[in-house]
Amino acid sequence: MNTQPEVSAHTQALVAWFEDLKATDVAHMGAHYDTMVFFKDPFNEVNDLASVQAIFHEMFKRVQHPRFIVHDVLEQGASCFLTWDFTFETGSPQPWCIRGASHLRFNTEGRVVYHRDYWDAAEELYEKLPVIGSLMRWLKRRVG
């Protein structure tokens, strides 16, 4: 993980938690997230910790060996920006890798109250699927 020199202890702890995340850890997400957290990614938008935990539980059901690798951490005040790779397996011969970024905001207790993930679902997911991928790549060439 690359960090700027003055990354807070709560950000360091959160990054370490994500990089070591296991299915059983989702139950303890409240150590890092506020109960009224806003979470948004390309497929979900929820406003409470229980719903975020449900998303992560579902991730562990749907994919094998999920892992977050955080590359960069930039923090200013109560905001933080992470770049990461999310790797996982689906039973296909090749492992998957989604590259993305997260914008986080912390409350005064150091818990996440805002978590927005940014990643290109078309490039990172749909283009890699056999049938849909061909269509997505064709559309990309036509538009580009």
Residue pairs with C-beta under 8 A, 6 or more apart in sequence:
1 15
1 19
1 70
1 71
1 72
1 73
2 71
2 72
2 73
3 12
3 72
3 73
3 75
4 73
4 74
4 75
6 75
7 73
7 75
8 75
8 106
8 110
9 110
10 32
10 106
10 110
10 111
11 73
11 75
11 80
11 104
11 106
13 32
14 32
14 104
14 112
15 70
15 73
15 82
17 25
17 31
17 32
18 68
18 70
18 84
19 67
19 68
19 69
19 70
21 56
21 66
21 67
21 68
23 57
23 60
26 53
26 56
26 57
26 60
27 53
29 49
29 52
29 53
29 56
30 49
30 111
32 111
32 112
33 49
33 52
33 111
33 112
33 115
34 49
34 107
34 109
34 111
34 112
34 113
35 48
35 49
36 47
36 48
36 49
36 113
37 47
37 48
37 49
37 52
37 111
37 112
37 113
37 114
37 115
38 46
38 47
38 113
38 114
38 115
38 116
39 45
39 46
39 47
39 51
39 52
39 55
39 115
39 116
40 46
40 115
40 116
40 117
41 55
41 116
41 117
41 119
42 117
42 119
42 121
43 121
44 55
46 52
46 55
52 115
59 66
60 66
63 88
63 89
63 90
63 96
64 88
64 89
64 90
64 91
65 87
65 88
65 89
65 95
66 86
66 87
66 88
67 86
67 87
67 88
68 84
68 85
68 86
69 84
69 85
69 86
69 87
70 82
70 83
70 84
71 83
71 84
71 85
72 81
72 82
72 83
73 80
73 81
73 82
74 80
74 81
74 82
75 81
78 105
78 106
78 107
79 103
79 104
79 105
79 106
80 103
80 104
80 105
80 106
81 101
81 102
81 103
81 104
82 101
82 102
82 104
83 99
83 100
83 101
84 99
84 100
84 101
84 102
85 97
85 98
85 99
85 100
86 97
86 98
86 99
86 100
87 95
87 96
87 97
87 98
88 95
88 96
89 95
89 96
90 96
96 128
97 124
98 119
98 124
98 125
99 119
99 124
100 117
100 118
100 119
100 124
101 117
101 118
101 119
102 115
102 116
102 117
102 118
103 114
103 115
103 116
103 118
104 112
104 114
104 115
105 112
105 113
105 114
106 112
106 113
107 113
122 136
122 140
126 132
126 133
126 136
127 133
127 136
127 137
127 140
